[in-house]
Amino acid sequence: MLEELFKNFFIVGHRGAAGIEPENTLRAIRKALEIGVKAVEIDVRVSKDGFPIVMHDESVDRTTNGSGKISELTLEELRELDAGNGEKIPLLDEVLDEVYGKAVLFLEIKVDEAVEPSVNKVISKGMVDSVLFISFSPQHLVKVKSLCRDAYTGLIYFKPSDGIIQAKKIDAVAVLPYFRFATIKAINFAHRLKLKMIAWTVNDLATAEKLWRNGIDGITTDRPDILIKMVD
């Protein structure tokens, strides 16, 4: 499924559809799928009692009606919170079930503790070919590959760096730079090394179309409703 996605230009729904619905919720993911994206991105952390859950921040303060660090809250405590519009914080399990057979999942690993349970969940659901494990940490991605040789990985980076070379060294299939650093030169270099380049996070058509003209493979967006016309 991932290899099929990589054949043409594509849009990735960032945290589901974070510009339309509460980020990293099942509601946001369903919205992205309804709009028609072929890939959605989520962030995975681990509860105090070891469950992989979907949230970007280290704490629940910004995106829920609660407070405290995820690593210090049990799954039961986390599930009592409102993540927006009455949505609960999803388990990775639920997200995998939601996208199964419908879209590729870009699974961002936020902490080392999330690597093993995330890989195990993906394997157990038979979804290795439809998940791209992504992280800012090369170490996280090396660990993913050590647990599952067939897993697909992608290295995220923010500043202009040796991210492309690093990604190649750790056998990643993609690089994910902040969109301002997805220059023609960087895109061409990634392609020479047989890497796909997916830029984040772009919410306007003009910027997205410029990246597309430059040869970008995919774009991550909070507003898939705006960018979807590029792939229709």
TORVEXFI-658148 format. One record per residue (C-alpha): residue number from 1; x, y negated, z; residue in one letter. Coordinates in steps of 0.05 Angstrom, whole numbers, padded with zeros to 5 digits, always signed. Layout:
<pts>
+-----+--------+--------+--------+--------+
! num !      X !      Y !      Z ! residu !
+-----+--------+--------+--------+--------+
! NUM !      X !      Y !      Z !      A !
...
+-----+--------+--------+--------+--------+
</pts>
This chain:
<pts>
+-----+--------+--------+--------+--------+
! num !      X !      Y !      Z ! residu !
+-----+--------+--------+--------+--------+
!   1 ! +00000 ! +00000 ! +00000 !      M !
!   2 ! +00057 ! -00048 ! +00017 !      L !
!   3 ! +00093 ! -00031 ! -00048 !      E !
!   4 ! +00029 ! -00045 ! -00086 !      E !
!   5 ! +00022 ! -00113 ! -00051 !      L !
!   6 ! +00094 ! -00131 ! -00070 !      F !
!   7 ! +00081 ! -00123 ! -00145 !      K !
!   8 ! +00045 ! -00190 ! -00151 !      N !
!   9 ! +00042 ! -00258 ! -00116 !      F !
!  10 ! +00001 ! -00253 ! -00052 !      F !
!  11 ! -00028 ! -00293 ! +00006 !      I !
!  12 ! -00020 ! -00272 ! +00080 !      V !
!  13 ! -00072 ! -00294 ! +00131 !      G !
!  14 ! -00032 ! -00323 ! +00189 !      H !
!  15 ! -00056 ! -00296 ! +00256 !      R !
!  16 ! -00116 ! -00273 ! +00216 !      G !
!  17 ! -00144 ! -00340 ! +00193 !      A !
!  18 ! -00118 ! -00386 ! +00248 !      A !
!  19 ! -00142 ! -00450 ! +00215 !      G !
!  20 ! -00214 ! -00426 ! +00213 !      I !
!  21 ! -00226 ! -00377 ! +00272 !      E !
!  22 ! -00191 ! -00366 ! +00339 !      P !
!  23 ! -00121 ! -00342 ! +00323 !      E !
!  24 ! -00101 ! -00269 ! +00331 !      N !
!  25 ! -00173 ! -00246 ! +00344 !      T !
!  26 ! -00213 ! -00193 ! +00307 !      L !
!  27 ! -00259 ! -00249 ! +00285 !      R !
!  28 ! -00201 ! -00285 ! +00251 !      A !
!  29 ! -00177 ! -00221 ! +00218 !      I !
!  30 ! -00247 ! -00205 ! +00192 !      R !
!  31 ! -00252 ! -00276 ! +00165 !      K !
!  32 ! -00186 ! -00267 ! +00127 !      A !
!  33 ! -00209 ! -00201 ! +00098 !      L !
!  34 ! -00277 ! -00231 ! +00079 !      E !
!  35 ! -00240 ! -00287 ! +00042 !      I !
!  36 ! -00203 ! -00234 ! +00003 !      G !
!  37 ! -00130 ! -00234 ! +00027 !      V !
!  38 ! -00091 ! -00170 ! +00016 !      K !
!  39 ! -00048 ! -00180 ! +00078 !      A !
!  40 ! -00057 ! -00208 ! +00149 !      V !
!  41 ! -00004 ! -00226 ! +00201 !      E !
!  42 ! -00009 ! -00216 ! +00276 !      I !
!  43 ! +00037 ! -00221 ! +00337 !      D !
!  44 ! +00046 ! -00165 ! +00386 !      V !
!  45 ! +00065 ! -00168 ! +00460 !      R !
!  46 ! +00057 ! -00118 ! +00517 !      V !
!  47 ! +00013 ! -00122 ! +00579 !      S !
!  48 ! +00040 ! -00110 ! +00648 !      K !
!  49 ! +00015 ! -00038 ! +00644 !      D !
!  50 ! +00047 ! -00025 ! +00576 !      G !
!  51 ! -00009 ! -00035 ! +00525 !      F !
!  52 ! +00009 ! -00070 ! +00459 !      P !
!  53 ! -00037 ! -00129 ! +00452 !      I !
!  54 ! -00044 ! -00184 ! +00401 !      V !
!  55 ! -00022 ! -00255 ! +00421 !      M !
!  56 ! +00030 ! -00304 ! +00398 !      H !
!  57 ! +00050 ! -00341 ! +00461 !      D !
!  58 ! +00086 ! -00314 ! +00522 !      E !
!  59 ! +00027 ! -00337 ! +00565 !      S !
!  60 ! -00048 ! -00337 ! +00555 !      V !
!  61 ! -00055 ! -00411 ! +00573 !      D !
!  62 ! -00061 ! -00442 ! +00503 !      R !
!  63 ! -00108 ! -00394 ! +00469 !      T !
!  64 ! -00153 ! -00368 ! +00525 !      T !
!  65 ! -00192 ! -00393 ! +00586 !      N !
!  66 ! -00141 ! -00361 ! +00632 !      G !
!  67 ! -00070 ! -00373 ! +00654 !      S !
!  68 ! -00007 ! -00332 ! +00666 !      G !
!  69 ! +00045 ! -00292 ! +00629 !      K !
!  70 ! +00021 ! -00232 ! +00588 !      I !
!  71 ! +00076 ! -00190 ! +00618 !      S !
!  72 ! +00048 ! -00203 ! +00687 !      E !
!  73 ! -00025 ! -00187 ! +00671 !      L !
!  74 ! -00056 ! -00118 ! +00664 !      T !
!  75 ! -00097 ! -00099 ! +00603 !      L !
!  76 ! -00160 ! -00102 ! +00646 !      E !
!  77 ! -00143 ! -00174 ! +00667 !      E !
!  78 ! -00127 ! -00194 ! +00596 !      L !
!  79 ! -00191 ! -00165 ! +00569 !      R !
!  80 ! -00233 ! -00207 ! +00616 !      E !
!  81 ! -00208 ! -00271 ! +00583 !      L !
!  82 ! -00242 ! -00310 ! +00527 !      D !
!  83 ! -00195 ! -00318 ! +00468 !      A !
!  84 ! -00243 ! -00366 ! +00433 !      G !
!  85 ! -00316 ! -00361 ! +00412 !      N !
!  86 ! -00327 ! -00304 ! +00461 !      G !
!  87 ! -00272 ! -00262 ! +00429 !      E !
!  88 ! -00229 ! -00215 ! +00471 !      K !
!  89 ! -00154 ! -00209 ! +00463 !      I !
!  90 ! -00148 ! -00150 ! +00416 !      P !
!  91 ! -00109 ! -00087 ! +00426 !      L !
!  92 ! -00061 ! -00070 ! +00369 !      L !
!  93 ! -00102 ! -00006 ! +00362 !      D !
!  94 ! -00164 ! -00047 ! +00345 !      E !
!  95 ! -00128 ! -00089 ! +00293 !      V !
!  96 ! -00098 ! -00027 ! +00259 !      L !
!  97 ! -00168 ! +00003 ! +00255 !      D !
!  98 ! -00196 ! -00063 ! +00228 !      E !
!  99 ! -00146 ! -00069 ! +00170 !      V !
! 100 ! -00140 ! +00005 ! +00154 !      Y !
! 101 ! -00149 ! +00016 ! +00079 !      G !
! 102 ! -00166 ! -00058 ! +00068 !      K !
! 103 ! -00101 ! -00098 ! +00076 !      A !
! 104 ! -00027 ! -00094 ! +00093 !      V !
! 105 ! -00011 ! -00115 ! +00164 !      L !
! 106 ! +00048 ! -00160 ! +00178 !      F !
! 107 ! +00063 ! -00140 ! +00250 !      L !
! 108 ! +00107 ! -00190 ! +00285 !      E !
! 109 ! +00144 ! -00162 ! +00345 !      I !
! 110 ! +00152 ! -00217 ! +00397 !      K !
! 111 ! +00187 ! -00177 ! +00452 !      V !
! 112 ! +00232 ! -00116 ! +00455 !      D !
! 113 ! +00181 ! -00079 ! +00498 !      E !
! 114 ! +00132 ! -00082 ! +00439 !      A !
! 115 ! +00176 ! -00045 ! +00390 !      V !
! 116 ! +00166 ! +00028 ! +00411 !      E !
! 117 ! +00091 ! +00025 ! +00426 !      P !
! 118 ! +00078 ! -00013 ! +00361 !      S !
! 119 ! +00117 ! +00037 ! +00319 !      V !
! 120 ! +00083 ! +00096 ! +00354 !      N !
! 121 ! +00013 ! +00067 ! +00342 !      K !
! 122 ! +00028 ! +00055 ! +00268 !      V !
! 123 ! +00055 ! +00126 ! +00259 !      I !
! 124 ! -00003 ! +00158 ! +00297 !      S !
! 125 ! -00053 ! +00123 ! +00251 !      K !
! 126 ! -00016 ! +00143 ! +00188 !      G !
! 127 ! -00004 ! +00070 ! +00169 !      M !
! 128 ! +00072 ! +00068 ! +00159 !      V !
! 129 ! +00063 ! +00051 ! +00085 !      D !
! 130 ! +00015 ! -00007 ! +00099 !      S !
! 131 ! +00052 ! -00044 ! +00155 !      V !
! 132 ! +00110 ! -00092 ! +00150 !      L !
! 133 ! +00145 ! -00099 ! +00217 !      F !
! 134 ! +00172 ! -00170 ! +00222 !      I !
! 135 ! +00213 ! -00207 ! +00274 !      S !
! 136 ! +00261 ! -00264 ! +00285 !      F !
! 137 ! +00306 ! -00212 ! +00319 !      S !
! 138 ! +00348 ! -00167 ! +00275 !      P !
! 139 ! +00356 ! -00122 ! +00336 !      Q !
! 140 ! +00281 ! -00110 ! +00340 !      H !
! 141 ! +00280 ! -00089 ! +00267 !      L !
! 142 ! +00340 ! -00043 ! +00274 !      V !
! 143 ! +00303 ! -00010 ! +00332 !      K !
! 144 ! +00241 ! -00002 ! +00289 !      V !
! 145 ! +00282 ! +00034 ! +00235 !      K !
! 146 ! +00315 ! +00078 ! +00288 !      S !
! 147 ! +00246 ! +00101 ! +00311 !      L !
! 148 ! +00217 ! +00108 ! +00240 !      C !
! 149 ! +00265 ! +00113 ! +00182 !      R !
! 150 ! +00209 ! +00100 ! +00132 !      D !
! 151 ! +00184 ! +00036 ! +00165 !      A !
! 152 ! +00186 ! -00028 ! +00125 !      Y !
! 153 ! +00218 ! -00089 ! +00159 !      T !
! 154 ! +00224 ! -00163 ! +00145 !      G !
! 155 ! +00268 ! -00215 ! +00179 !      L !
! 156 ! +00237 ! -00282 ! +00197 !      I !
! 157 ! +00281 ! -00344 ! +00203 !      Y !
! 158 ! +00270 ! -00418 ! +00216 !      F !
! 159 ! +00335 ! -00454 ! +00201 !      K !
! 160 ! +00376 ! -00446 ! +00137 !      P !
! 161 ! +00421 ! -00390 ! +00158 !      S !
! 162 ! +00450 ! -00324 ! +00135 !      D !
! 163 ! +00381 ! -00294 ! +00143 !      G !
! 164 ! +00381 ! -00265 ! +00073 !      I !
! 165 ! +00448 ! -00230 ! +00082 !      I !
! 166 ! +00428 ! -00207 ! +00152 !      Q !
! 167 ! +00364 ! -00177 ! +00125 !      A !
! 168 ! +00402 ! -00139 ! +00072 !      K !
! 169 ! +00451 ! -00112 ! +00124 !      K !
! 170 ! +00394 ! -00083 ! +00167 !      I !
! 171 ! +00359 ! -00051 ! +00107 !      D !
! 172 ! +00299 ! -00099 ! +00109 !      A !
! 173 ! +00255 ! -00106 ! +00048 !      V !
! 174 ! +00236 ! -00179 ! +00058 !      A !
! 175 ! +00257 ! -00246 ! +00087 !      V !
! 176 ! +00207 ! -00295 ! +00116 !      L !
! 177 ! +00235 ! -00366 ! +00120 !      P !
! 178 ! +00201 ! -00430 ! +00142 !      Y !
! 179 ! +00172 ! -00457 ! +00077 !      F !
! 180 ! +00219 ! -00517 ! +00072 !      R !
! 181 ! +00278 ! -00469 ! +00066 !      F !
! 182 ! +00247 ! -00427 ! +00011 !      A !
! 183 ! +00286 ! -00464 ! -00043 !      T !
! 184 ! +00295 ! -00439 ! -00114 !      I !
! 185 ! +00367 ! -00423 ! -00096 !      K !
! 186 ! +00346 ! -00382 ! -00034 !      A !
! 187 ! +00290 ! -00346 ! -00072 !      I !
! 188 ! +00337 ! -00327 ! -00128 !      N !
! 189 ! +00390 ! -00303 ! -00079 !      F !
! 190 ! +00339 ! -00260 ! -00042 !      A !
! 191 ! +00316 ! -00231 ! -00108 !      H !
! 192 ! +00387 ! -00215 ! -00130 !      R !
! 193 ! +00393 ! -00174 ! -00066 !      L !
! 194 ! +00326 ! -00139 ! -00081 !      K !
! 195 ! +00290 ! -00174 ! -00024 !      L !
! 196 ! +00220 ! -00204 ! -00027 !      K !
! 197 ! +00212 ! -00275 ! +00002 !      M !
! 198 ! +00149 ! -00295 ! +00039 !      I !
! 199 ! +00145 ! -00368 ! +00063 !      A !
! 200 ! +00108 ! -00393 ! +00125 !      W !
! 201 ! +00064 ! -00431 ! +00141 !      T !
! 202 ! +00032 ! -00469 ! +00084 !      V !
! 203 ! -00039 ! -00497 ! +00087 !      N !
! 204 ! -00044 ! -00541 ! +00025 !      D !
! 205 ! -00048 ! -00522 ! -00049 !      L !
! 206 ! +00003 ! -00572 ! -00075 !      A !
! 207 ! +00059 ! -00543 ! -00031 !      T !
! 208 ! +00037 ! -00472 ! -00044 !      A !
! 209 ! +00036 ! -00482 ! -00119 !      E !
! 210 ! +00106 ! -00512 ! -00118 !      K !
! 211 ! +00132 ! -00451 ! -00081 !      L !
! 212 ! +00096 ! -00406 ! -00131 !      W !
! 213 ! +00129 ! -00442 ! -00189 !      R !
! 214 ! +00196 ! -00432 ! -00154 !      N !
! 215 ! +00185 ! -00357 ! -00154 !      G !
! 216 ! +00162 ! -00343 ! -00083 !      I !
! 217 ! +00133 ! -00273 ! -00073 !      D !
! 218 ! +00082 ! -00290 ! -00020 !      G !
! 219 ! +00057 ! -00347 ! +00025 !      I !
! 220 ! +00031 ! -00343 ! +00096 !      T !
! 221 ! -00026 ! -00391 ! +00112 !      T !
! 222 ! -00074 ! -00411 ! +00167 !      D !
! 223 ! -00123 ! -00429 ! +00112 !      R !
! 224 ! -00132 ! -00370 ! +00066 !      P !
! 225 ! -00197 ! -00402 ! +00043 !      D !
! 226 ! -00156 ! -00457 ! +00010 !      I !
! 227 ! -00100 ! -00415 ! -00019 !      L !
! 228 ! -00141 ! -00355 ! -00042 !      I !
! 229 ! -00155 ! -00389 ! -00108 !      K !
! 230 ! -00082 ! -00378 ! -00126 !      M !
! 231 ! -00093 ! -00303 ! -00130 !      V !
! 232 ! -00165 ! -00300 ! -00155 !      D !
+-----+--------+--------+--------+--------+
</pts>
